[in-house]
């Protein structure tokens, strides 16, 4: 009963931090103003297209109206598939304009708090200390950073829950399968990190004799089959060669990442240090409180009962795998600030992995949370009773003060109002009521203004061949674009489609060829043409 009280309190902690970030504004499910630019727009538009797809389809996450022949899925717009599926089931009772991002962010704050409390409680058996220390997880910079835009990646409680399962006395097969399933329906990067800890857990228990190699292989095969089904069903494999993209070696972990706030608001004490342009993906600033805690542990490590070597020995597999992930996060460009210490090339056969998980800096999160866990355990061994509570309160307070300006940044993010995506004219109304597709032979020319066209298409149950996708098949994209270009050049237009052009000569050619049969006008810097209904 006492533990339940602390568990509820930890959930309220998560709610409190969500409130401090100005998150209450996001709980208005009709409020999409704060979402309609950058990555958040991609996430919401993916959902808006998806909600109008058939209720029964296979794969479940198929989202072909957005991209048409690109065979897009809800996975490739980072639209939090697990929530997209759930809310699609009840789409009939949802308001016409609906966003679940705010509910998701709140869930992540609460789960970040609860899972970290349970983990520290498991490792230290101290309710009050665990509650206090969990504040470091809720205010973790990698977590707060992602709540500002990459919303699916805010589910870093999946990493913490993986560490929690690793810390259990016995192997939790069912819990692992559920967690891996959830991770696969949230984000591929979080799934990959959970799998690292899962493999470490299996290997560690095999070494300790908890089960045989045969049993370990059974667990790997079982989880592999279930993962394949879950990934297939949600739409990971709708696009051939879909996992590859450029960026490996750019979106990386800088050697100063644990101590570099990177952006001025991310620390009130330490100034941003030099870093590469893509190193924000490796942002893993620990905070002044954690840095001081590590210094305290280093001073006391020999005199106090920290049992560092013993802990390392008992957990060598996970330490090794997390260390390898940190090396992967650093990538082939080993930088300290803006100074390149080492740069090298990987053989081509490894590019399938490196280009799949190109934002390698994110894999530093495993080490980041590992450091928080090690810090929590070590402090609980150095200090006891009231002294532990006082020390932890001081360190946590310092850390929260250090990063408190992030809350203001999030408040600004969540209170943004952007109405530039709304197009209003008699011509726009006409095409929304009479056409089923929006096509362009030059999708790259609409990359900076795709949001307003995607909003028009998605809210009027139209399809479109362009947009912003996390992954797509380049060959299919080229083929579809070439077919549309030929149709435009030959004035062989789809009667159900409206065409967006940037080339005035193309536009004039079609208008002259169609004569009175054409609907044609300009909107902004785009020329719109089609066959009049």
N, C-alpha and C positions, 0 to 999 in steps of 0.2 A: 504493500500500500504506500509506503514511504517513497519507494522508487517511482511509483506512478505519479506521485506528487511532483517529484523532480523532473520527470519526463514531460509532464504538462507544462511545468515552468520553462523547460528548455524550448518547448514549442512556442510559448509566449515570447521568449527571447527572440526567436526567429521573426515573429510577427512585429515585435518592437523595432528590430533593425530594418525590416521592410518598411515600416512607417517612417523611420528616420530618413530613408532614401526617397521619401515622397511617393511611395508605391501605391498609396490608397487611390490616387488618381487613375491608375491603370485598371482598377477593378470595375470601372464602368465599362461593361462589355460592348457598348456602342461607341466608345471613344477610340477612334483609329488615328486621330490627328498626330499622336506622338510616334506612330509607326510608319508613316508614309514617306520615308526617305531612307536611302542607304540600305543596309542589310535588313533592318526590320520590315521595310516595304516588301522585299523579296519573300520574307517569311509569311507575311499576312496575305499577299497576293497568291502565293502557293495554296494556302488554305482556302481562299475565296474561290479559286478555280475548282479545288478538290471537293468542296462541299456540294457542288452541282453535278459531280460524276455519279454514275449509277451506284445505288446502295450495294448491290451484289455485283462484284466484278473480281477478276483475278489477273494479276495480283491485287490485293486489297488497296494498296497504295498507289495504283496507277492514276496518272494525272495528265493524260495526253492532250486535253484541250489547251493546256499551256505548253506550247512548243510544237503541237500537232505531231509531225512525223518523228520528232526527237524522242518519242516514247518516254517522256518525263514521268517522274513519280514524286510523291510527297517527300521522299527522302532528299531529293536533289534541290529542294527549295528551303531545306532546313526548317520546315514548318512544324517541328515537334510532332512526328508521326503518331505517337501514342495518344496525344490529345486530339489530333486531327481525326483519327479513327473514331474515338469516343464521341466527339461532338458532331461528327457526320451522322452517327446513328440517331442522334436526336435533332438533326438539322431542321426537321419539319416544325419544331416548336421554338426554334431560335429566332431572334429578331433578324430583320433583313440585313442589317449591318451588325456583325458580331466578331469580336476578337477574344481569344482565350489567353493571350499573352500575359495579362495581369494576374490571372489565376495561376498560371504556370510559374511566374516569378515568385509569387507568394508561397507556392508549394515548395519551391527550391529553397527559399529562406528558412522555412519551417523544417524541411527535411535535412538541410545542412546543419541546423542546430541540433535536431534530435539525434541524427546518426553520429555526430561528433560527441555528443553527451554520452551516448551508449558505448561508443568506442573507448573513450577515456575512462568511463566507469568500469568497463570490462578490464582495463589494464591497471587501474589504480585502486579500485574498490572504494572510491571516495566520492560521494554524491555532490557535496558542495564544491569541491575542487573541480570535478568534472563539469559542473554547471558553469563555473567561472571560466574555465579554460575553453569551453565550447565557444565562447565569445570570440576567440582568436580565429576559429574556423568560419564563423558567420561574417567576420570582418576581414577575411582573407582577401588580399588584393586580386589574385587570379579569379576568385569568385565574383567579387564586386565589379570587376572589369567587364565580365561577360554579361552581367545583368543589364548592361547598357546597350546591348545590340545583338550579340550572338546568343540569343536566349536559350537555345537548346543546350549550349555549352555551360549554362548556369547550373546544370544538374551535376555539379561536382560532388554532391552527396553520394553519387554512384561510386566514386573512387573511395570515399570514406567508408561506405557500406562494404566495399570489397575488402578493405583493411579490417573491418569489423568481423567479417566472416573468416578471414585469415586468422584472427586472434581467438576464435572460438576453440573450445577444448576438443571438440570432435568435428570432423568434416561435415559440412552442411550441404549435402548434394542438392536437395530440393530448393533450398534458399539460393544457392549459386545459380541454378538453372533459371529461377524466376528473375534474379538480378540481371543475368546476362540477356535474357529475353527482353526485359525492360530497356536495358542499355541499347540493344539493337534497334529498338523502336524510338530511341531518343536521338542518338548521334553516334556515328561510326568511331570517332576519336575516343569517346567515353567507353565504348564497347572494347576497343583495343586496349585501353588502360586497365579495364576490369579484367580482361583476359590475361594480362601480364600477372596480376595478383592471383588470379585463379590458378594459373600454371605453377606459380611459386607455392601456393597452398598445397596443390597435389604433390609436387616434388618434395616439399618439406615433410609432409605426412608419410610419404613413401619411405623417405630416408629414416624417419623416426620409428618406422615399423607399424604405423597405424593400419596400413593395408598393403597388400602385395602389388607387384607391378601389373599383374593381370587386372586387378580391381581398378588401378589407376588408369589403365588403358580403356577399360570399360567406361569410366567416367568421361574420359576425353571423347570417345566415340559417341556416347549418349548426348553429351552437351553439343558436340559438333553437328549431329543430326538435327537436334532441336533448333540450334542457331541457324542452320541452313534454311530450315522451313520458315523460321520467323523472319529472316532477312529476305528470302524470296517473296514471302507474302506481302511484305511492306513495300517492296519495289526496288531493292538494291540491284537486281539483275535485269531490270527492264531495258537497260542501255548496255550494249556490248562495248567493252573497253572503256567503261564509264568511270572507273576509279582514278584514271590518270589525269594529272593536270600539272602545269608548271609551278615553280615556286620553291622547290627544295633547295636549301642552302641560303635562301633569302629570309623566309619566315622562321627564324631560328632562335636558339637560346644563346644569349651573350654570356660570357664568363662572369660578368658583373651583375647578372640578372637578379640574384637573391638579395643584392644590396642596392640596386638601382631602381628608384621609383618611376623612372622613365618620363612621367608627366609631372609638372609642378604640383597639381592638386593631390597627387598620390602620397605625398609626405609633407608634413609641416616642419620637419626637422632636417631631413637629408635632401640636398638639392639633386635634381636629375643629373646623371652622369652621361658621358658620351655613349652613343650606341648606334647601331645600324638602323636604316629606315624600316626594315622588316622585323626588327627585334622586339617589337611590341607583342608579337605572338608568343614570345618567351618571357613576358612580364611575370615575374615571380617574386616580387619584392616582399620580404618577410615582415617588415615593420620593425621599428626601433625596439619595441618590447621583446620580440622574439630574438632579435640580434643580441640584446643585453642578456637575455636568458641563456643563450648559447655561450656567451662570454662567462657567465656565472658557472655554468656546467663545466667549461674548460678549466676554470680555476679549481673547482672542487672535485674534478674527476678522479684524482688519485686519493684524496683524503676522505671523500665520502663514499657511501656504498652505492655507486652508480652502476657497477657491474657491466661496464661498457663491453669488454672483451667477451664476457659470457653471453650478453645479449646479441652481439655480432655473430658469435659462433652458432647460436641457436636459430638464427634467422639469416644465415649466409646466402641461401638461395634467393630470397626476396631482395636482399641487399644487392646481390649481383645483378639481378634482372632490372631493378630500379636504376642501378648505376649504368647499365647498358642503355636503358631508355634515356638517361640524362646525356650520355654520349651521343645517342641518336638525335636528341634535341639540339645539341650543339651543331650538328651537321658537318659537312665537309669544309665549312669556313669557320675556323676556330678564332673567334674575335674576343679581345678584351677591350671594351669600349669601341673605339673606331680603329684600333690597331689589330691587324690580322696577324696572329701568331703562327698559324698553320693553315694551308689550303691544299686540298688534294681532290682527286677525282675518284669516283666509284666505278666499278665495272658495269657495263650496260645491263647485265642480267639482274642487278639489284634495283634498277630504275622502276620496276613494277611496284616495289615496296615504297621507295622514297617518293615517287610521284603520287602514289595513292594517299600517303600521309605526308603531304608536302609542308604543312605548317608544323614542322617538327618541334618548334619551341614549346608547344602545348604539352609535349611529353615530359617537360620539366615539372608538371603538376604532381606527378607521382613522387618525385623527390621532395617537392615543396611540402606536401601533406605528410610524407615520411619524416621530414625534419620536425614538423609540429608534433607528431606522435612521439618521436624520440625525446623532444623537449619536455613534453608532458610527463613521460615516464621518468626521465632523469630528475626533474624537479621534485617529483613525489618521493624519490629515493634520497635526495639530499636534504629536503626539509620535511618536517613532520608537524601534524596537528595545526595549531593556530598559526605557527610560523609559515607553513605552506600556504595557508589561505591568504595571509597578509602579502607574502611575496608574489603570489599569483595575481592578486588584485592589483598590486602596483604595476606589474609587467603588462597585464591586460589593459589597464587604464592608459598606460603609456602608448601602447600599440594603437588603441582606439583614437587617442588624441592625435597620434601621428598621421593616421589616414582619414581623419574625420571630414576633410574637405571633399572626399569622394562622395559623401552623402549629398552634399550640395550639388555636385555634378550630376548625380543620378536624379535629384529632384528637378533639375533643369531638363534633363532628358525626358522624364516622364510627364512634364507639363508642356512640352512642345506642342504647338498647333501648326500643322502644315496643310494648307488647302490647295496647293498648286497642282494636285493630282486631279482636281475636278474640272471637267470641260463642260461648258454650258453654251449651247447655241442651237438654233433650229436644225442646222445640218447635222450636228452631232446626235441630236435626238432622233433624227430621221434614220441615220445609219444604225443606231442602237436598236431600233424597232424593226428594221427590215433586212438586216444582214446577219450571217452566222459566223463569219470569219473576218479577221483583220490580218492582212498579209503585207509583207514588204520584201522586195528583192535585195534590199541592203540593210539587214538587221543591225549591223555594226554602227550605222549612222543614227540609230535610234537608241543607242545604249544609255545615253544620258537623259532620255525623256521617255523611257519605256513604261515608267510607273503610271502615267496618266492613261496611256493606251491599255495597259494591263488592267487598270481599275475599270475602265469602260467595258472591256471585254468580259472580265470576270463577273461584274455585277449585272451584266445583261446576257449571261449564258452564251457568250460568243467564244470562239477559239482564236488563237493567234500563233504565228510561227516564230516569234521572237520574245525575248525577255532576259531575265538574269537567272542562271542556273549554276549550282555548285559544280556540276559535271554534265557533260553531254558528249555524244559521239560526233567527232569532227567530220567524219565521212558522210554521215547521215545529214548533218547540218549543211554541208556543202552541196549535197545532192538536192535537198529540199530548196535551198536558196537558188540553185541553178534552174530548177524547174519553174519557180516563180518568176525568175528573170526572163526566161524564154516566153512565158505566158504574157508578160508585160511587153516584151519586144515584138511579139507576134500579134499583140492586141487580142489574145485568146483568153479572155478573163473568165474566172469562175463567177457565175451570176450570183452566187451567195456570198461573195467576198467583196470587201472594200480594200483598196490598195493604198498604201502609204509610200510616197515617193519624195526623194530629195532633188532628183534630177528634173529640172524644168522642161528639158527637151523630151524626156520620156512622157511626162505629163501632157505636154502639148500634142504629142503624137497620138496618144490614146484619145484625148478629147476630140481632136480633129477626125479621127477614124470613126468614133462612135456617134459623133454629132449629137442629135437630140436624145439618143439612147443613154447618154452619159450623165451620171451625177458627178459633179466635180466642184471642188472648192479648196481653199487653202485654210489651214489652221496653224497659227504660230509660224514655224518655218517648215511645215510639211505640206505637201500637195496630196490631196485625197481624191481618188477617182474610182469609179465602179460602174457597173451596168445598172441603169435606173430601174427600179421596181415598178 
